[in-house]
Amino acid sequence: MSKPRVAPYGSWASPIAARQIAEGSIGLLEPHLAGGSVYWLEVRPTEAGRYVVVRWDDDGTITDMLPPPFSARTRVHEYGGGSFLPRGDQVGFVNFADQRMYLVAEGEQPECVLEEDGLRYADFDCDTLRGRLLAVREDHRRPGEAVNTIASITPHGRGGRVLVDGNDFYSAPRVSPDGSRLAYLTWNHPLMPWDGAELWIAPIRENGSVAPGEHVAGGSGESVADPQWSPDGVLHFACDRDDWWRLYRVRGGEVERLTDLPAEFARPQWIFGRSSYAFVSKGSILCAVQQDGLSHLAMLDTATGEWTAIDVPYTAIDYVRAAAGRAVFIGGSAARPSAVVLMDIETGRTRELRRTTDLVLDEGYLSVPESVEFPTVGERTAHGLFYPPRNRDFTAPAEERPPLVVMVHGGPTSATSSALKLGIQYYTSRGLAVLDVNYGGSTGYGRAYRERLYGLWGVVDVDDCCAGAAHLAEAGRVDGERMAITGGSAGGYTTLSCLAFRDVFAAGASHFGVSDCEALAAETHKFESRYLDQLIGPYPERRDLYVERSPIHHVEGLSCPVIFFQGLEDQVVPPNQARRMADALRDKHVPVALLEFAGEQHGFRRAENIRRAIEAELYFFSRVLGFVPAGEIEPVEIENL
């Protein structure tokens, strides 16, 4: 190996290109085990972001179950999830274009089985005793707010049959093994599911209707997630009544806690269909346990409470399923791209069926994240993952410190992941450092940490992002004069707030971010229409806080360059938010760029747009932070620079 060349940070030639990230990467979601096969969803940027149901068989054959242009993606809650379910030799799925239900068998054209417009379905479960599916239904047929219920679906029925209604939201309808009971989650405005989802159990009558149910757990100040029946009909669930989403069960009419671990056994219900545990027998549960931002796989014996760690090379694990001696999950690590992983329960051996990317990278180009804790406002501690620059072919001048890019996750009730992110390695392999922040309000650290953000969105998250950057600068690990911040959706809001209310960063990038909290409260979809009640305060009673926290009303404090990226079909954060902010900065003669993408919604799914956004952000930061990236990048028009 030749001696590394000395070159300024930011100028290093990297083997990771934006084209490879956009065209050579796919998303992997919702694995299922059914009939000896494994099914999952692939999100394909090269097919305009199409969601394809894929089947893997034991002989290694991989088959696309959906022909183009069909795409298995539901719009329930706008974020979707739980869009398909294997059923015998067929797959039932929601088609994105018309939101209708279809059935498809291998090699055949999908057949529409529910044709009524205005109804959306998600989060399916089989009621095998009655030959039907149960699902969350969202009714948009009348003006005003959509109506959410739990409904049954019989192929070639019309609109399904409502089984449970009366509340604002429902999720996770789960039928007991003997078909006699239904468990489900429900919550009402202004709560979000991680604030106070309730678990109910209800008898299913002989005619298939559902009798009045019994409240089991959850409510204001206590959230339930991921209810599952054991093979012998005992209901289990995750609940955060003791700060963490720990595992519980209902036995003999009593609720019993199964573990004292200070760890998370569930994730916030932004999308349907996620699971952090699965039954491998009536007394054994395979669990993906989250601690300190990392996942660990373990087996829980429910009779003894004993844990057996399972050694797997994955630190980010999601969508755990099990059946017939096998388990499947989505797993990744800092050095491994996320993959659909099949595991033999008895031996613990794993096999990767599909990776998010086939790009093979020498580890000499990969930055391994460090879990960092840093002091923040109020003598508290915040968390993040720090990625130092790394490229085996280059080193920087001894006296130079690298520029820093702070990345802010969305949600804001979400969390960073330790899985390999080529978007981060794109920067670090070019000689920039990255801090991926888990600010107060993030999940994975217990309910108390999550509730730090209540009433203080735009304050706590801003404090923590600024504190993390300052901590690294004071430690001499980054150049405090060359720090940028970027984020999408809620992360875009935090980005803009850091720029408007603090003087820490030299540049920022907002991807479909919120700039006007008041407009968001008035314009967004049902699922999040009261979210800001918790994060800021009730609207319009506390309109003063909405104005006080909105960057659009405080452009006078924003003097550094900003680039905006916006999908023109975004229903979560409408395009006018980015346009108004860009116009305000333009009028103030602050350097600004605005890139709008036709056909994109909340998050970019088309390869050409993903590539353009990646390269444009790097180009923008290079112009502002004063480095010259290697290779050719299409320029961005930056006004006032």
Backbone torsions as a table, in degrees:
resi	resn	phi	psi	omega
1	MET	NA	132.0	-178.7
2	SER	-73.8	159.3	-179.7
3	LYS	-68.4	135.8	179.7
4	PRO	-58.1	140.4	177.1
5	ARG	-79.7	146.7	175.7
6	VAL	-87.9	121.7	-179.5
7	ALA	-152.1	150.7	-178.1
8	PRO	-61.0	148.2	172.9
9	TYR	-56.1	140.2	179.7
10	GLY	93.4	-15.7	-176.5
11	SER	-104.8	2.3	-175.0
12	TRP	-70.8	137.9	175.4
13	ALA	-74.8	130.0	-174.2
14	SER	-117.9	144.9	174.3
15	PRO	-79.0	-4.0	-178.2
16	ILE	-100.4	108.5	-178.3
17	ALA	-103.3	152.6	178.9
18	ALA	-60.9	-35.1	178.7
19	ARG	-62.5	-41.0	178.9
20	GLN	-64.6	-38.5	179.3
21	ILE	-65.9	-45.4	-174.8
22	ALA	-74.0	-44.0	-174.2
23	GLU	-94.7	-22.8	-176.2
24	GLY	-102.7	10.1	-178.8
25	SER	-123.2	147.2	175.0
26	ILE	-130.8	163.6	171.8
27	GLY	-96.5	146.8	178.4
28	LEU	-124.7	128.3	-174.3
29	LEU	-143.7	158.0	163.1
30	GLU	50.1	58.3	174.7
31	PRO	-68.6	148.0	177.0
32	HIS	-136.7	148.6	169.9
33	LEU	-108.4	125.4	-178.3
34	ALA	-156.1	126.4	174.6
35	GLY	58.4	31.5	-179.4
36	GLY	83.7	-2.6	178.7
37	SER	-110.3	163.5	174.6
38	VAL	-115.1	132.8	177.9
39	TYR	-119.0	150.5	172.9
40	TRP	-158.0	171.9	175.6
41	LEU	-103.3	135.3	171.4
42	GLU	-113.6	129.3	174.9
43	VAL	-99.8	116.1	-169.7
44	ARG	-112.8	103.7	178.4
45	PRO	-59.9	-31.6	-179.0
46	THR	-73.4	-9.3	175.0
47	GLU	-114.1	38.9	178.0
48	ALA	60.7	31.4	177.1
49	GLY	79.1	23.3	-178.8
50	ARG	-66.8	139.3	177.0
51	TYR	-97.3	113.3	-173.7
52	VAL	-113.0	128.1	172.5
53	VAL	-78.3	127.4	-176.5
54	VAL	-120.7	142.3	177.3
55	ARG	-119.0	137.0	174.4
56	TRP	-115.7	133.2	177.5
57	ASP	-112.5	163.2	-173.1
58	ASP	-59.4	-24.8	178.5
59	ASP	-80.9	4.7	178.3
60	GLY	90.8	-2.1	179.6
61	THR	-69.0	133.3	176.3
62	ILE	-117.7	127.2	-173.3
63	THR	-127.6	133.0	169.9
64	ASP	-77.0	124.1	-180.0
65	MET	-88.6	-17.3	-177.8
66	LEU	-115.0	118.6	174.0
67	PRO	-77.1	154.7	175.0
68	PRO	-64.4	148.8	5.5
69	PRO	-96.8	15.5	-175.4
70	PHE	-62.8	142.4	-176.9
71	SER	-142.4	121.0	-175.3
72	ALA	-85.4	87.6	-177.6
73	ARG	-149.5	119.2	178.7
74	THR	-92.9	155.1	179.3
75	ARG	-109.0	13.5	174.4
76	VAL	-60.2	130.8	-174.0
77	HIS	62.7	9.0	-176.4
78	GLU	68.5	-34.4	-179.3
79	TYR	-83.2	-22.0	172.6
80	GLY	73.7	-143.8	-172.0
81	GLY	93.9	156.4	-179.6
82	GLY	61.8	44.4	-171.2
83	SER	-93.9	-7.3	-179.3
84	PHE	-149.0	163.6	177.1
85	LEU	-153.8	125.2	173.7
86	PRO	-64.5	142.7	-176.0
87	ARG	-147.1	95.6	-173.9
88	GLY	66.8	-129.0	177.0
89	ASP	-95.3	13.5	178.8
90	GLN	-119.4	166.7	174.4
91	VAL	-124.9	126.4	171.2
92	GLY	-92.8	136.6	-177.2
93	PHE	-152.5	160.3	173.9
94	VAL	-97.5	126.5	178.5
95	ASN	-88.3	129.7	-171.7
96	PHE	-62.2	-41.8	-171.3
97	ALA	-61.7	-41.4	-177.2
98	ASP	-117.8	-3.6	179.4
99	GLN	59.7	22.8	176.7
100	ARG	-92.6	158.7	178.3
101	MET	-86.1	137.9	178.9
102	TYR	-132.7	156.5	167.7
103	LEU	-118.6	141.2	179.7
104	VAL	-143.0	140.6	171.5
105	ALA	-112.9	160.1	-176.5
106	GLU	-55.0	130.8	175.5
107	GLY	78.8	1.2	-178.8
108	GLU	-111.6	163.9	174.8
109	GLN	-80.2	139.1	178.6
110	PRO	-59.0	143.2	179.2
111	GLU	-110.6	124.4	179.1
112	CYS	-71.8	127.3	-177.5
113	VAL	-115.6	-10.3	172.7
114	LEU	-137.2	111.6	-168.4
115	GLU	-104.2	-0.7	-174.4
116	GLU	-78.0	125.7	-180.0
117	ASP	-74.6	154.3	175.9
118	GLY	91.3	-1.8	178.1
119	LEU	-112.6	134.9	178.0
120	ARG	-121.5	145.3	-177.8
121	TYR	-129.3	152.9	178.9
122	ALA	-163.5	164.4	169.1
123	ASP	62.6	64.0	-171.9
124	PHE	-83.1	152.1	169.6
125	ASP	-144.2	147.4	-179.2
126	CYS	-86.9	130.1	167.6
127	ASP	-103.4	82.5	-171.5
128	THR	-65.6	-30.5	-179.4
129	LEU	-60.7	-31.3	-175.5
130	ARG	-113.6	3.7	175.9
131	GLY	64.5	42.8	-177.5
132	ARG	-143.6	168.4	172.5
133	LEU	-106.3	147.7	169.8
134	LEU	-111.6	146.7	-175.6
135	ALA	-157.9	162.8	167.4
136	VAL	-78.5	131.4	178.7
137	ARG	-116.9	137.6	177.3
138	GLU	-122.0	117.3	-172.0
139	ASP	-100.6	115.5	179.8
140	HIS	-111.8	22.6	-173.8
141	ARG	-79.6	-13.4	-178.6
142	ARG	-121.8	157.0	178.4
143	PRO	-61.8	157.0	178.5
144	GLY	92.9	-163.1	-175.5
145	GLU	-68.4	139.9	177.7
146	ALA	-61.5	154.4	-180.0
147	VAL	-108.3	123.1	-179.3
148	ASN	-103.6	138.1	-179.9
149	THR	-147.8	175.7	165.1
150	ILE	-106.9	129.2	-175.1
151	ALA	-132.6	158.1	172.3
152	SER	-98.5	150.9	-178.9
153	ILE	-128.5	123.6	173.1
154	THR	-115.2	127.1	-178.7
155	PRO	-47.7	134.2	179.4
156	HIS	70.1	14.5	169.4
157	GLY	-77.6	-178.1	-178.4
158	ARG	-126.5	100.2	175.2
159	GLY	81.3	-5.6	178.8
160	GLY	78.4	177.9	-178.4
161	ARG	-121.6	121.8	-179.0
162	VAL	-71.3	127.7	-179.0
163	LEU	-107.3	-38.4	-178.9
164	VAL	-135.8	130.1	179.2
165	ASP	-150.5	-177.9	175.9
166	GLY	108.4	-20.3	177.2
167	ASN	-106.9	170.2	-176.5
168	ASP	-73.9	-35.0	-174.4
169	PHE	-142.3	152.2	175.2
170	TYR	-141.0	156.1	172.7
171	SER	-158.8	168.3	171.7
172	ALA	52.7	52.5	171.5
173	PRO	-68.8	120.6	-174.9
174	ARG	-132.5	121.3	-177.7
175	VAL	-88.8	135.7	179.4
176	SER	-64.5	156.7	-177.1
177	PRO	-55.3	-32.7	-179.9
178	ASP	-89.9	1.6	176.7
179	GLY	76.3	9.7	-174.1
180	SER	-93.6	-17.1	-174.6
181	ARG	-136.5	153.0	176.5
182	LEU	-121.9	126.3	170.9
183	ALA	-103.9	144.5	178.4
184	TYR	-158.3	162.9	175.8
185	LEU	-108.3	149.4	178.2
186	THR	-152.8	152.8	176.2
187	TRP	-157.2	167.5	-175.9
188	ASN	-131.4	154.7	171.2
189	HIS	-52.7	143.8	1.8
190	PRO	-93.0	11.5	-176.9
191	LEU	-73.4	147.3	165.9
192	MET	-96.3	163.1	-174.5
193	PRO	-59.8	-32.2	178.1
194	TRP	-77.9	-9.2	174.0
195	ASP	-83.8	-43.4	-173.2
196	GLY	-168.8	49.9	174.3
197	ALA	-69.4	136.2	-179.2
198	GLU	-102.5	144.0	174.6
199	LEU	-102.3	129.2	178.9
200	TRP	-125.9	149.1	171.3
201	ILE	-122.2	132.8	-179.1
202	ALA	-135.6	142.6	175.6
203	PRO	-70.5	144.8	173.3
204	ILE	-101.6	121.2	-177.4
205	ARG	-73.5	167.1	-179.1
206	GLU	-59.6	-33.9	-179.2
207	ASN	-82.2	4.1	176.8
208	GLY	93.0	-9.7	176.7
209	SER	-75.4	165.8	-177.1
210	VAL	-111.5	126.8	179.2
211	ALA	-77.6	164.9	176.0
212	PRO	-54.0	141.3	-172.3
213	GLY	-101.1	-179.5	179.9
214	GLU	-119.3	130.9	177.4
215	HIS	-75.0	129.6	-176.2
216	VAL	-104.2	-46.9	-176.6
217	ALA	-164.9	166.6	177.0
218	GLY	92.4	165.2	-178.0
219	GLY	143.3	-169.5	-178.8
220	SER	-57.3	122.6	-178.8
221	GLY	87.8	2.5	-179.2
222	GLU	-151.4	123.9	-175.8
223	SER	-115.2	136.3	174.9
224	VAL	-109.7	144.4	178.6
225	ALA	-143.4	156.4	167.9
226	ASP	53.2	59.8	175.5
227	PRO	-71.2	138.5	178.1
228	GLN	-144.2	143.5	175.4
229	TRP	-91.6	136.1	171.7
230	SER	-73.2	164.2	-179.8
231	PRO	-57.2	-27.1	178.5
232	ASP	-97.0	16.1	170.1
233	GLY	84.9	25.0	175.5
234	VAL	-99.7	127.1	-177.1
235	LEU	-80.9	128.4	176.7
236	HIS	-117.9	158.1	-179.6
237	PHE	-166.2	165.4	173.1
238	ALA	-102.5	139.3	-178.0
239	CYS	-145.8	141.8	-177.0
240	ASP	-106.1	30.0	-179.4
241	ARG	-62.6	-22.9	176.8
242	ASP	-112.7	40.8	175.1
243	ASP	84.4	-43.7	-177.8
244	TRP	-104.3	151.7	172.5
245	TRP	-75.2	82.1	178.9
246	ARG	-92.3	166.5	-178.9
247	LEU	-85.1	139.3	177.2
248	TYR	-134.6	167.9	172.7
249	ARG	-144.8	160.2	177.1
250	VAL	-110.4	113.8	-178.4
251	ARG	-138.3	128.2	-178.5
252	GLY	61.2	30.7	-179.4
253	GLY	78.6	0.1	-179.4
254	GLU	-111.4	146.7	176.2
255	VAL	-92.7	123.7	-177.5
256	GLU	-119.0	135.3	175.4
257	ARG	-86.0	135.5	-175.3
258	LEU	-97.0	-15.8	-176.6
259	THR	-150.1	148.6	176.2
260	ASP	-104.1	4.2	-176.6
261	LEU	-59.4	132.6	171.9
262	PRO	-77.8	75.8	-173.8
263	ALA	-152.1	165.5	-178.4
264	GLU	-101.8	132.1	176.0
265	PHE	-112.6	18.5	178.0
266	ALA	-157.2	169.3	178.2
267	ARG	-126.3	160.0	179.8
268	PRO	-63.2	142.5	-175.1
269	GLN	-81.7	64.9	172.8
270	TRP	-74.2	-36.1	178.2
271	ILE	-128.8	161.3	178.6
272	PHE	-82.3	157.7	166.4
273	GLY	89.0	4.9	178.9
274	ARG	-84.6	152.7	178.6
275	SER	-151.9	134.6	179.2
276	SER	-105.7	3.3	177.5
277	TYR	-152.9	162.9	179.1
278	ALA	-156.4	147.3	178.6
279	PHE	-82.2	129.3	172.0
280	VAL	-101.9	-16.1	171.3
281	SER	-160.7	178.7	-177.2
282	LYS	-67.5	-19.4	-178.7
283	GLY	-118.6	6.6	-178.2
284	SER	-129.5	131.3	-178.6
285	ILE	-124.1	127.8	173.4
286	LEU	-87.0	124.0	-172.2
287	CYS	-124.3	139.2	166.8
288	ALA	-99.7	104.8	-174.3
289	VAL	-96.4	129.2	-179.1
290	GLN	-104.9	123.3	177.4
291	GLN	-141.6	132.9	176.0
292	ASP	52.4	39.0	175.9
293	GLY	81.5	2.2	-178.3
294	LEU	-123.8	152.9	177.6
295	SER	-103.6	145.8	176.3
296	HIS	-132.0	141.1	179.5
297	LEU	-99.3	133.3	-178.4
298	ALA	-152.2	159.7	176.7
299	MET	-109.1	131.8	178.5
300	LEU	-108.0	125.8	171.8
301	ASP	-88.7	112.1	-173.2
302	THR	-73.1	-17.7	178.8
303	ALA	-80.5	-39.8	-176.2
304	THR	-103.5	-17.8	-175.5
305	GLY	77.4	9.2	-177.9
306	GLU	-81.6	145.8	179.4
307	TRP	-109.8	139.9	172.8
308	THR	-124.3	113.2	180.0
309	ALA	-68.9	143.4	177.3
310	ILE	-115.1	121.9	-175.3
311	ASP	-82.5	105.4	175.9
312	VAL	-130.9	151.9	-177.1
313	PRO	-84.6	40.5	-176.7
314	TYR	-128.2	136.8	178.8
315	THR	-117.6	-1.4	174.7
316	ALA	-132.1	108.9	-172.8
317	ILE	-129.4	133.9	-177.3
318	ASP	-149.0	166.2	175.5
319	TYR	55.8	56.5	-179.6
320	VAL	-79.8	126.4	175.8
321	ARG	-133.3	156.0	178.2
322	ALA	-150.1	146.9	176.2
323	ALA	-171.0	140.7	171.7
324	ALA	52.2	45.6	174.9
325	GLY	79.9	6.9	179.9
326	ARG	-130.0	156.1	174.7
327	ALA	-130.0	155.1	175.4
328	VAL	-137.7	144.8	177.7
329	PHE	-157.8	168.1	170.5
330	ILE	-95.6	120.7	-176.9
331	GLY	-132.5	144.4	177.1
332	GLY	-154.4	172.3	176.3
333	SER	-151.3	179.6	-177.9
334	ALA	-62.0	-29.0	-177.5
335	ALA	-106.0	-1.4	-177.2
336	ARG	-130.1	130.4	175.0
337	PRO	-65.6	153.4	178.3
338	SER	-59.4	146.3	-175.8
339	ALA	-147.7	157.3	167.0
340	VAL	-79.1	115.9	-173.3
341	VAL	-112.2	125.3	175.2
342	LEU	-102.6	130.0	-176.5
343	MET	-125.4	135.3	171.9
344	ASP	-80.7	120.1	-174.2
345	ILE	-62.4	-41.6	-174.9
346	GLU	-69.1	-43.7	-175.1
347	THR	-95.6	-21.4	-175.8
348	GLY	79.9	2.1	-179.6
349	ARG	-71.1	142.7	-178.1
350	THR	-120.7	155.3	177.7
351	ARG	-141.4	129.5	178.8
352	GLU	-89.3	119.1	-176.4
353	LEU	-87.6	-33.3	178.1
354	ARG	-157.3	136.3	176.4
355	ARG	-105.3	157.5	177.3
356	THR	-68.1	-22.0	176.3
357	THR	-149.9	145.3	174.8
358	ASP	-96.3	3.8	178.8
359	LEU	-64.0	122.6	179.6
360	VAL	-99.5	121.5	-176.3
361	LEU	-120.0	134.7	171.3
362	ASP	-64.4	135.3	-178.3
363	GLU	-62.6	-14.5	175.8
364	GLY	-67.2	-11.3	177.6
365	TYR	-106.5	1.1	-175.2
366	LEU	-106.2	129.1	176.1
367	SER	-87.3	126.2	179.1
368	VAL	-91.6	124.5	-175.2
369	PRO	-70.8	147.5	172.8
370	GLU	-108.7	129.4	172.9
371	SER	-70.6	122.1	-177.4
372	VAL	-120.9	144.3	170.1
373	GLU	-118.2	142.9	-178.4
374	PHE	-145.8	149.9	-179.8
375	PRO	-71.7	144.7	178.5
376	THR	-138.1	-174.4	-174.1
377	VAL	-59.7	143.4	178.1
378	GLY	79.7	23.3	-179.9
379	GLU	56.1	34.6	178.1
380	ARG	-106.7	174.0	-179.4
381	THR	-120.1	137.9	175.0
382	ALA	-118.9	170.9	-170.7
383	HIS	-129.3	162.3	174.8
384	GLY	-176.0	176.1	174.4
385	LEU	-116.4	123.6	-178.6
386	PHE	-104.9	128.1	178.9
387	TYR	-114.0	106.9	176.8
388	PRO	-74.8	158.7	176.7
389	PRO	-60.2	143.5	177.0
390	ARG	-154.8	125.6	176.2
391	ASN	-159.5	114.5	-171.9
392	ARG	-62.4	-17.4	-176.7
393	ASP	-89.4	-9.0	-172.4
394	PHE	-137.5	155.5	167.6
395	THR	-141.4	159.1	-176.4
396	ALA	-101.0	160.1	173.6
397	PRO	-54.2	142.5	-172.2
398	ALA	-56.9	-36.2	-174.7
399	GLU	-84.5	-6.3	-174.6
400	GLU	-90.7	145.7	173.4
401	ARG	-114.1	146.6	-174.2
402	PRO	-75.9	149.7	168.0
403	PRO	-62.6	154.9	-179.4
404	LEU	-118.8	135.2	169.7
405	VAL	-113.0	115.6	175.3
406	VAL	-89.8	125.8	179.8
407	MET	-106.7	133.9	-174.8
408	VAL	-117.9	116.8	-178.6
409	HIS	-71.3	162.4	-179.2
410	GLY	-83.9	-165.6	178.8
411	GLY	119.0	-87.5	0.7
412	PRO	-74.4	-5.4	179.1
413	THR	-81.3	77.8	-179.6
414	SER	-151.1	-158.9	179.6
415	ALA	-164.2	158.2	174.0
416	THR	-73.9	165.9	178.7
417	SER	-125.2	146.1	178.4
418	SER	-86.4	0.8	177.8
419	ALA	-66.8	153.8	179.8
420	LEU	-56.8	124.3	178.0
421	LYS	-118.9	109.9	-178.5
422	LEU	-64.9	-27.2	177.5
423	GLY	-64.0	-34.0	175.6
424	ILE	-75.2	-44.7	-179.7
425	GLN	-65.0	-26.0	174.2
426	TYR	-56.5	-39.7	178.4
427	TYR	-79.9	-49.7	-173.2
428	THR	-65.1	-33.5	179.2
429	SER	-73.6	-11.4	175.1
430	ARG	-97.5	-2.0	175.6
431	GLY	102.0	19.2	174.3
432	LEU	-109.4	149.4	174.4
433	ALA	-93.1	154.0	179.9
434	VAL	-132.2	134.9	170.3
435	LEU	-116.7	114.7	177.6
436	ASP	-97.3	109.4	-165.8
437	VAL	-94.2	133.1	167.0
438	ASN	-104.6	77.3	-176.3
439	TYR	-68.1	165.7	175.7
440	GLY	-55.0	128.6	-171.9
441	GLY	113.7	-17.0	179.0
442	SER	-74.7	156.1	176.7
443	THR	-92.2	163.7	-179.5
444	GLY	104.9	-4.5	-177.8
445	TYR	-127.3	17.6	178.7
446	GLY	95.2	164.0	-176.3
447	ARG	-65.3	-39.2	-177.8
448	ALA	-61.5	-40.2	178.0
449	TYR	-66.7	-39.2	179.0
450	ARG	-64.2	-36.9	-175.8
451	GLU	-80.3	-3.3	175.0
452	ARG	-56.6	-27.8	-174.6
453	LEU	-84.8	-12.6	-176.7
454	TYR	-59.7	122.8	-179.4
455	GLY	76.4	-3.1	-172.6
456	LEU	-131.4	25.9	174.1
457	TRP	-66.2	133.1	-173.3
458	GLY	92.1	-0.8	177.2
459	VAL	-122.9	-64.7	-177.3
460	VAL	-63.5	-46.2	-179.9
461	ASP	-62.9	-38.9	178.2
462	VAL	-66.8	-46.1	177.7
463	ASP	-55.7	-45.7	-174.4
464	ASP	-70.2	-40.2	178.3
465	CYS	-65.3	-42.2	178.2
466	CYS	-67.5	-39.4	-179.9
467	ALA	-65.6	-39.1	178.5
468	GLY	-63.4	-43.8	178.3
469	ALA	-64.8	-44.6	-179.7
470	ALA	-63.7	-37.8	178.9
471	HIS	-60.1	-44.5	-179.8
472	LEU	-69.3	-37.1	178.6
473	ALA	-66.6	-43.6	180.0
474	GLU	-65.5	-29.6	178.3
475	ALA	-80.3	-2.9	179.0
476	GLY	77.3	17.0	-177.0
477	ARG	-90.7	-17.8	177.7
478	VAL	-141.6	166.2	178.2
479	ASP	-85.2	109.6	-177.1
480	GLY	-64.1	-15.5	178.1
481	GLU	-91.0	-8.4	-176.7
482	ARG	-129.9	68.6	-179.9
483	MET	-121.7	131.2	178.7
484	ALA	-121.0	163.3	-179.5
485	ILE	-137.1	142.0	-179.0
486	THR	-144.2	147.6	178.4
487	GLY	-167.9	158.7	179.2
488	GLY	-116.5	145.1	177.8
489	SER	60.6	-118.3	175.5
490	ALA	-62.0	-31.9	175.0
491	GLY	-66.2	-30.0	174.2
492	GLY	-67.9	-37.1	175.8
493	TYR	-63.4	-46.3	178.7
494	THR	-61.6	-39.5	176.7
495	THR	-57.6	-51.5	-178.4
496	LEU	-65.4	-34.6	179.0
497	SER	-68.9	-39.4	175.9
498	CYS	-59.6	-38.5	-178.0
499	LEU	-75.4	-33.8	-176.7
500	ALA	-83.0	-32.2	-171.1
501	PHE	-111.9	-5.2	179.3
502	ARG	-134.8	163.3	178.9
503	ASP	-122.3	65.3	-175.8
504	VAL	-115.3	-39.3	-171.8
505	PHE	-103.8	150.1	-179.3
506	ALA	-93.8	-14.2	-178.8
507	ALA	-161.5	161.2	179.1
508	GLY	-149.2	156.9	176.4
509	ALA	-134.1	123.5	179.6
510	SER	-111.3	117.0	177.1
511	HIS	-101.4	111.4	-177.7
512	PHE	41.0	47.7	-176.2
513	GLY	-91.8	159.0	179.1
514	VAL	-81.6	130.6	173.7
515	SER	-117.0	-21.0	-177.8
516	ASP	-127.8	101.3	-177.6
517	CYS	-63.6	-35.8	-179.4
518	GLU	-65.4	-43.6	178.0
519	ALA	-64.5	-36.8	178.6
520	LEU	-63.2	-43.2	179.8
521	ALA	-62.7	-32.1	-175.8
522	ALA	-86.7	-26.7	-168.0
523	GLU	-112.0	-16.0	-170.9
524	THR	-77.2	174.1	-174.5
525	HIS	-77.2	171.4	-171.5
526	LYS	-57.5	-46.5	-173.1
527	PHE	-54.0	-40.9	-177.0
528	GLU	-105.9	9.6	-172.2
529	SER	-65.7	-20.3	177.0
530	ARG	-120.4	10.9	-179.1
531	TYR	-57.2	-39.1	-176.0
532	LEU	-71.8	-14.3	173.9
533	ASP	-56.4	-40.8	178.9
534	GLN	-79.4	-40.1	-172.3
535	LEU	-77.9	-31.1	-178.5
536	ILE	-123.4	-57.1	-178.4
537	GLY	160.5	166.1	-179.9
538	PRO	-63.3	140.0	179.2
539	TYR	-116.0	135.7	11.7
540	PRO	-93.7	4.2	-176.1
541	GLU	-54.8	-38.9	179.8
542	ARG	-110.1	45.0	178.0
543	ARG	-57.3	-29.6	-179.8
544	ASP	-59.1	-38.4	178.8
545	LEU	-69.9	-36.6	179.3
546	TYR	-62.9	-42.2	177.8
547	VAL	-68.9	-42.5	-178.7
548	GLU	-61.9	-34.1	-175.5
549	ARG	-95.0	-1.0	-175.0
550	SER	-93.2	118.9	179.4
551	PRO	-56.2	-30.4	-178.0
552	ILE	-61.1	-25.8	-179.4
553	HIS	-93.3	3.6	-176.2
554	HIS	-136.5	39.0	-179.7
555	VAL	-64.7	-21.2	179.4
556	GLU	-61.5	-24.7	179.6
557	GLY	-90.3	-0.7	-176.0
558	LEU	-107.6	114.9	-176.6
559	SER	-128.2	2.4	179.7
560	CYS	-102.2	158.8	-176.6
561	PRO	-64.6	144.1	-179.7
562	VAL	-137.4	139.7	172.3
563	ILE	-116.7	139.4	-178.2
564	PHE	-116.3	138.4	174.9
565	PHE	-123.7	129.5	-171.4
566	GLN	-147.1	130.4	170.5
567	GLY	-82.4	137.7	-174.1
568	LEU	-82.1	-7.9	177.0
569	GLU	-112.2	22.5	-178.1
570	ASP	-70.0	119.3	177.8
571	GLN	-96.7	-9.8	-179.5
572	VAL	-89.0	-53.4	173.6
573	VAL	-121.1	98.0	-174.4
574	PRO	-59.3	152.1	-176.1
575	PRO	-57.4	-26.2	-177.5
576	ASN	-63.6	-20.4	178.7
577	GLN	-66.2	-46.3	178.8
578	ALA	-68.6	-40.1	-177.5
579	ARG	-64.2	-44.5	-179.5
580	ARG	-63.2	-40.6	-179.5
581	MET	-67.1	-43.9	179.2
582	ALA	-62.8	-40.8	178.3
583	ASP	-62.1	-41.7	-179.0
584	ALA	-64.4	-41.0	178.8
585	LEU	-70.2	-37.1	178.0
586	ARG	-61.2	-44.2	-180.0
587	ASP	-65.5	-26.7	-179.9
588	LYS	-87.6	-1.7	-179.4
589	HIS	65.5	31.7	172.0
590	VAL	-89.5	137.5	177.5
591	PRO	-56.2	129.4	-174.8
592	VAL	-150.6	148.6	173.4
593	ALA	-139.5	143.7	179.3
594	LEU	-132.4	120.6	176.9
595	LEU	-116.0	118.5	-179.9
596	GLU	-109.8	144.1	-174.3
597	PHE	-125.4	114.7	177.1
598	ALA	-67.7	143.3	176.7
599	GLY	82.2	-4.3	-179.5
600	GLU	-99.1	146.3	178.3
601	GLN	-107.7	-136.9	-176.8
602	HIS	-85.9	91.2	-171.1
603	GLY	107.9	141.2	-174.3
604	PHE	-96.2	135.7	-175.7
605	ARG	-123.3	-11.5	-179.9
606	ARG	-91.0	135.7	-173.8
607	ALA	-57.4	-43.9	-176.3
608	GLU	-65.0	-33.4	179.5
609	ASN	-78.0	-36.8	175.9
610	ILE	-61.2	-45.9	-179.8
611	ARG	-61.6	-45.8	-178.4
612	ARG	-61.3	-41.7	-179.0
613	ALA	-65.4	-41.6	179.8
614	ILE	-61.7	-50.4	-176.6
615	GLU	-68.8	-37.4	-177.7
616	ALA	-66.5	-37.8	178.6
617	GLU	-65.3	-44.8	177.8
618	LEU	-60.9	-45.1	179.9
619	TYR	-59.1	-45.7	-178.8
620	PHE	-61.0	-48.1	-179.9
621	PHE	-63.7	-36.8	-179.4
622	SER	-64.2	-39.9	179.8
623	ARG	-66.4	-37.3	-176.0
624	VAL	-82.8	-42.2	-174.9
625	LEU	-86.6	-9.1	171.7
626	GLY	81.8	45.5	170.9
627	PHE	-132.7	161.1	-176.8
628	VAL	-115.1	105.6	-178.6
629	PRO	-69.0	149.3	178.7
630	ALA	-74.2	151.6	176.7
631	GLY	83.0	176.3	-178.6
632	GLU	-94.7	132.0	177.1
633	ILE	-130.8	133.1	177.4
634	GLU	-61.9	125.8	-177.7
635	PRO	-64.5	160.2	174.8
636	VAL	-116.2	135.9	175.6
637	GLU	-73.5	114.8	179.7
638	ILE	-110.9	109.8	-179.6
639	GLU	-74.9	144.6	175.0
640	ASN	71.5	10.5	178.7
641	LEU	-94.9	NA	NA
